[in-house]
Amino acid sequence: MAYQKVKTPRFYIDYLSYWKMLGLIDDITMLHNGEFEIDNILDLNPTEVSKFSGVSEENGYTIQITLNKDLSYNDLFPTHTDNGFVGLLGHNISTPDSGDYAVKVAFRNITDDDDTAIGAFSVKEISNPSILNSEVHEYNEHTQINKKGCSLYKAKPNDYTDETLTFNTILLKIKKMVANETTGDIEPAETHEGNFNINSFCMGHYYDMTNNPDLNVKVTTEFDGFDVTNTLGGSTITNIRYMGAPYWSDYDGNDLEPWAVGESSGYSKRNGRKSWQLKFSYVDQKDLISSNYMSNTYAENTSSYDSGDILTSVDGETEDTGFFHTIDSDESFSSRVLNRIGNGQRFIFQPNKDENNPSDFYIAMLDQDSVVLDQVANGVYNISLTIKEVW
């Protein structure tokens, strides 16, 4: 189904910009001796250039994001789901001049006397993980970036069962891949150098709506970036403030049209601002409403909940112990989407999850200050959403 038809919408929820909004990001730096300007790399705003240059550390460049709080690995990255993603928006990695590059996201818990690897957000055990301009690399759970522009890929956290694991550091590793002169195996170059930009680094989870929207979808293209004035002499003067989403520039200041993969002409792009009015009818309450809106699993009374939402075993013994999910791990729309975007936060919107050409992605926000769940039958609701493209 092409021509940008709306079918099953997908929401990409970015944790990094959300954590920055909450004040959880303590520091963003790079672990090499070169120059870098990456203060805006977590804003989900690829119009701002984030760049770095110089000689890499051993085995590549590393962007290190330090949190001021330990976060629970298993709460934020539930191992029972495969719906994680990583995005690099507006980058010049893997151009014909720079060679082949691969990336990997890792988590650590760094204390004064410890530097323990907690896990990775990788393509391991995911069939067909590429979403846009990426593919599985043969080296150690890395993802290959094929061309400059934008890259999105599915990711899954390592399957750890230790519920006490926490992390306070995220690492984005960027490595140039070369063939070993002796064995021919593809592996990271010891060091390399260049001038690079990654305007936006995002990661988190995606959520596919459980119901397709009703047929009366409204898709609007707004041309609201100009003012018209009529002079006393009857002439018409048009002042154009903007025509659409601005270009995403690269390290050298070249214009890259939003979401482009590969080279851009620098003068042609889609103009206007897209918005969508969507209504979803007869959605089950479990798909809309979280079983637990708290950050822990304590429950006073669980008699009216489904058994799958309740912890019923401790050390192998059957026992009612509370909720199975927290507000972070519940699979409902309220938990996975609405709780993260309801206050003007940005997200990546894909109107049809099965169409992944560059023009099928948008940076958007929820364009309404309330969401109404309209009950139409016992435990069944209608919900309407208005989504607007932003930059």
BAPA-86789 format. One record per residue (C-alpha): x, y, z. Coordinates in pm, whole numbers, padded with zeros to 5 digits, always signed. Layout:
N
XYZ/...
//
This chain:
391
+00000+00000+00000/+00181+00309-00126/+00111+00677-00192/+00146+00755+00180/-00186+00597+00270/-00254+00567+00642/-00290+00207+00754/-00138+00088+01084/+00042+00389+01238/+00370+00340+01422/+00500+00572+01696/+00875+00581+01768/+00918+00698+02128/+01261+00850+02196/+01394+00792+02548/+01692+01026+02520/+01502+01348+02449/+01248+01242+02714/+01520+01188+02975/+01679+01521+02882/+01342+01692+02933/+01316+01528+03278/+01665+01652+03370/+01818+01303+03386/+02101+01376+03140/+02408+01487+03332/+02667+01508+03054/+02720+01441+02683/+03078+01400+02566/+03304+01208+02330/+03587+00976+02427/+03852+01104+02188/+04088+01400+02173/+03936+01570+01870/+03685+01853+01846/+03313+01801+01892/+02991+02002+01918/+02715+01765+02024/+02511+01956+02283/+02192+01928+02073/+02230+01570+01957/+01956+01442+02194/+01687+01699+02106/+01522+01505+01820/+01581+01814+01609/+01808+01724+01315/+01806+02082+01183/+02076+02155+01445/+02417+02023+01334/+02602+01803+01585/+02953+01725+01464/+03288+01579+01562/+03631+01541+01406/+03985+01430+01476/+04152+01095+01536/+03932+00833+01698/+04014+00638+02010/+04117+00276+01963/+03849+00092+01760/+03637+00398+01687/+03453+00703+01812/+03231+00683+02122/+02959+00928+02225/+02904+00892+02600/+02580+01002+02765/+02592+01009+03145/+02280+01007+03360/+02251+01153+03709/+02040+00859+03825/+02063+00482+03802/+01781+00344+03586/+01643-00008+03595/+01753-00205+03290/+01465-00451+03293/+01191-00193+03358/+01295+00031+03071/+01393-00242+02827/+01156-00534+02890/+01317-00846+02749/+00981-00994+02651/+00941-00742+02369/+01133-00691+02045/+01017-00339+01968/+01327-00132+02039/+01483+00102+01784/+01790+00318+01726/+01797+00621+01496/+02072+00840+01352/+01910+01137+01177/+02100+01375+00953/+02443+01208+00942/+02733+01180+00699/+02856+00837+00811/+02949+00593+00536/+02998+00823+00241/+03200+00700-00058/+03499+00894+00076/+03479+00780+00440/+03440+00404+00387/+03218+00151+00564/+03097+00220+00917/+02900+00028+01177/+02741+00136+01505/+02639-00020+01835/+02459+00109+02145/+02577-00021+02483/+02482+00039+02848/+02711+00057+03150/+02693+00125+03519/+02992+00341+03602/+03081+00403+03966/+03398+00528+04130/+03555+00182+04125/+03355-00008+03865/+03296+00003+03490/+03067-00290+03427/+02909-00364+03091/+02539-00415+03147/+02433-00495+02794/+02372-00376+02441/+02081-00253+02235/+02157-00460+01928/+02013-00641+01627/+02092-00981+01775/+01810-01235+01734/+01593-00996+01530/+01494-01106+01182/+01511-00827+00923/+01604-00548+01169/+01655-00278+00908/+01394-00003+00895/+01578+00258+00689/+01933+00261+00549/+02086-00006+00774/+02165-00376+00785/+02314-00636+01016/+02694-00630+01032/+02885-00951+01085/+03098-00800+01362/+02984-00840+01723/+02619-00725+01715/+02694-00409+01517/+02468-00246+01258/+02608-00132+00926/+02520+00215+00799/+02504+00207+00422/+02470+00569+00311/+02468+00921+00453/+02140+01081+00555/+01912+00892+00793/+01929+00545+00946/+01674+00358+01159/+01695+00000+01278/+01517-00231+01517/+01706-00327+01832/+01661-00565+02121/+01822-00543+02464/+02033-00831+02580/+01820-01085+02764/+01919-01034+03126/+01707-01185+03403/+01878-01009+03693/+01612-00761+03805/+01867-00565+04011/+02065-00447+03707/+02083-00071+03664/+02270+00157+03425/+02374+00521+03426/+02567+00551+03100/+02474+00504+02733/+02746+00463+02473/+02707+00507+02097/+03004+00338+01933/+03092+00434+01574/+03352+00215+01407/+03516+00207+01067/+03525-00148+00936/+03820-00284+00739/+03943-00626+00632/+04216-00784+00843/+04529-00805+00627/+04607-01156+00753/+04272-01330+00794/+04049-01121+00573/+03794-01092+00854/+03601-00766+00877/+03688-00583+01201/+03722-00228+01336/+04018-00019+01225/+04249+00055+01518/+04219+00430+01466/+04084+00653+01194/+03994+01017+01144/+03753+01238+00959/+03488+01507+00984/+03149+01368+01083/+02803+01479+01191/+02511+01303+01355/+02249+01572+01405/+02016+01357+01615/+02076+01033+01804/+01757+00872+01929/+01669+00535+02078/+01375+00382+02257/+01078+00171+02153/+00819+00178+01880/+00449+00109+01920/+00212-00015+01650/-00155+00070+01697/-00357-00246+01758/-00643-00117+01539/-00628+00054+01203/-00790+00398+01201/-01141+00447+01069/-01179+00520+00699/-01251+00890+00749/-00886+00979+00800/-00802+01344+00735/-00450+01422+00611/-00385+01794+00580/-00093+01979+00422/-00073+02326+00575/+00093+02613+00390/+00096+02855+00680/+00443+03003+00654/+00364+03316+00458/+00188+03650+00507/+00010+03850+00237/-00027+04229+00245/-00217+04445-00001/-00070+04791-00052/-00270+05114-00090/-00199+05096-00460/-00352+04750-00485/-00029+04553-00518/+00011+04225-00333/+00323+04165-00127/+00400+03815-00005/+00640+03759+00283/+00751+03394+00300/+00876+03304+00648/+00913+02933+00578/+00787+02686+00319/+00820+02362+00511/+01062+02162+00721/+01410+02318+00696/+01707+02137+00550/+01925+01917+00767/+02282+02036+00713/+02593+01819+00721/+02941+01885+00864/+03040+02109+00570/+02713+02303+00565/+02564+02121+00265/+02184+02107+00264/+02024+01765+00306/+01650+01738+00262/+01473+01591+00569/+01483+01211+00587/+01693+01181+00271/+01913+00876+00222/+02213+00948+00001/+02284+01277-00171/+02034+01564-00201/+02006+01828-00470/+02007+02105-00210/+01717+02292-00369/+01426+02044-00401/+01224+01911-00108/+00867+01861+00010/+00703+02183+00127/+00415+02234+00367/+00338+02092+00710/+00155+01759+00737/-00108+01678+00999/-00331+01376+01056/-00671+01342+01222/-00721+00978+01318/-01005+00799+01493/-00967+00445+01627/-01292+00265+01704/-01370-00033+01926/-01027-00061+02089/-01002-00305+02379/-00934-00151+02720/-00618-00360+02766/-00473-00206+02451/-00552+00148+02565/-00532+00162+02943/-00236+00064+03157/-00285-00206+03416/-00057-00012+03652/+00026+00359+03645/+00295+00337+03915/+00671+00286+03890/+00664-00018+04122/+00448-00331+04117/+00265-00299+04450/-00108-00379+04432/-00365-00368+04710/-00640-00545+04518/-00600-00742+04193/-00928-00931+04176/-01061-00741+03871/-00746-00768+03660/-00653-01029+03401/-00416-01297+03524/-00150-01190+03273/-00119-00851+03443/-00058-00998+03791/+00254-01151+03943/+00149-01492+04070/+00478-01660+04154/+00763-01590+04390/+01049-01842+04399/+00829-02094+04222/+00546-02071+04474/+00201-01949+04366/+00131-01627+04544/-00051-01304+04461/+00234-01051+04478/+00117-00745+04283/+00125-00615+03928/+00335-00774+03658/+00405-00442+03482/+00502-00091+03583/+00410+00228+03399/+00732+00186+03198/+00685-00176+03095/+00310-00206+03041/+00221-00269+02674/-00083-00038+02654/-00108+00277+02440/-00137+00491+02753/+00188+00357+02893/+00399+00310+02582/+00292+00621+02391/+00059+00870+02559/+00254+00896+02884/+00567+00990+02684/+00420+01238+02432/+00120+01395+02608/+00302+01715+02706/+00435+01830+02372/+00724+01583+02343/+00847+01499+01996/+00835+01153+01842/+00887+00992+01503/+00563+00914+01324/+00518+00656+01050/+00158+00661+00920/+00191+00309+00780/+00433+00073+00953/+00470-00133+00635/+00592+00159+00424/+00947+00268+00505/+01064+00491+00224/+01233+00812+00347/+00919+01017+00275/+00712+00792+00505/+00867+00929+00828/+00797+01252+01015/+00907+01423+01334/+00578+01506+01501/+00393+01593+01818/+00044+01534+01954/-00157+01844+01858/-00419+01836+02135/-00421+01916+02505/-00648+01626+02606/-00728+01274+02491/-01080+01139+02544/-01154+00768+02577/-01515+00728+02465/-01660+00402+02598/-01892+00242+02340/-01930-00101+02500/-01810-00278+02813/-01433-00245+02812/-01427-00109+02454/-01340+00250+02359/-01308+00496+02073/-01014+00737+02069/-00925+01029+01840/-00574+01168+01781/-00448+01475+01598/-00081+01454+01501/+00118+01743+01356/+00455+01753+01185/+00706+01976+01367/+01061+02102+01319/
//
